[in-house]
Amino acid sequence: MSADAGAISLDPYFDLIRDTEPAPMIGRVSRVVGLLVESAGPQARIGEVCELRRRGGTPVPGEIVGFREGRLLSVPLGDTAGICPGDRLVARGGVLSIPAGEALLGRVIDGLGHPIDGKGPVRVRDRMPLRPAAVNPLSRDPIVEPIGTGVRAIDGLLTCGRGQRVGLFGGSGVGKSTLLGMMARGTEADVVVLALVGERGREVRSFLEHDLGPQGLSRAVVVVSTSDSPPLIRLRAAYGATAIAEYFRGQGKNVLLMMDSVTRLAMAQREVGLAAGEPPTAKGYPPSVFALLPSLLERAGNLRGSGSITAIYSVLVEGDDTNEPIADAVRGILDGHIVLSRDLAARNHYPAIDILASISRTMPQVTGAEHRGKAGEVREWMATLRDSDDLVSVGAYVRGSNRRIDTALDRREAVSAFLCQSADTSGGLADAIAALRSL
């Protein structure tokens, strides 16, 4: 018998050692205030995973969020009901992570990475950290290629680049979810990762079946955290979706990451920050909210020698005010913004995109001179129509008085037909450019 034949493989033992949890550090609960659990010990770091062991109940996972006067502050990822003074708080020494792999495609998971679609467990070997180190800006590739979204108005007049980050701004009920579903079905990306953060529970299934549909879901990973979830779960849904998108980017794929919505993500962080004792600043948002936004949104984009993450972040603006604190902060971070108009939605003009209020900052780098010229000409017509709308509507304008107004009026119906698109139709980037040229 050869020496190799008699050798014993140590791989199972290495796997056992890797999966074994270290000796736990244990503290004792001293007080619970709202979302926050205060404890005497254990020795742990901010961001570390912990476990709250209630008497007579199942353990509740949590996260260390701060310290105060020698006490450890943590937020459980579940209900605080049933917690008693003296309950044990166990620090596990690990960092927050989420499972990632090809088996996630076509699946719906919660903020903890557990499947909720009734299709059985998700069997993947890899895990991605929820809060990795910041990306070196010099390792990013420039945005030089366009990516089609399947929406004519965006592809023709607000062309997005592969690796761009765009904000979708609008009030409630103007068609944000429908537009996201259109882009998920019509995009040219290889993989779609969708985070529904703080969504109403009754709308999740409706979105999956009608807005996203089987076509969109087949190449998508959907991370869901409804509005009745604890704030840390809502935060984890956003971080988890971004981590999953980073995994597929590392596999060389072009990923479309969509998050609905950043506003509800900021509200979840506001709950955690205020519970931890942070002072409220702009409209009650603590400083940690404005630190969270760039740290999360900057993770999308292109990486040298890797794939890309093109990101669409919806922003729910309060009272249609696009200058409220969260909308203003997000707009300053992203590479463009698409504004949805309630006035257009009231006229049954869908998607209700206000072209003149929207911009893609990378469009000049990803389009040709002819495309930009045609898009600029259409924007000029639309601006002329807006400026002369009062004169035309009251009958005070006489044809022939202004050549620019006459041209804009002649093109008005054709431009409106170009911008309107039913939710169940989509086309490629080349189709949108051809339709724009025909105007």
Secondary structure, DSSP 8 states (H G I E B T S, - for coil): --TTTT----HHHHHHHHHS----EEEEEEEEETTEEEEE-----TTEEEEEE-TTS--EEEEEEEEETTEEEEEESS--TT--TT-EEEEEEEE-EEEESGGGTTEEEETTS-B-SSS------EEEESS-----GGG-----SEE--S-HHHHHHS-EETT-EEEEEE-TTSSHHHHHHHHHHH---SEEEEEEEEE-HHHHHHIIIIIIHHHHHTTEEEEEEETTS-HHHHHHHHHHHHHHHHHHHHTT-EEEEEEE-HHHHHHHHHHHHHHTT----GGG--HHHHHHHHHHHTT-EE-TTS-EEEEEEEEE-GGG-TTSHHHHHHHHHSSEEEEB-HHHHHTT-SS-B-GGG-EETTHHHHS-HHHHHHHHHHHHHHHHHHHTHHHHHTT---TTS-HHHHHHHHHHHHHHHHH---TT----HHHHHHHHHH-
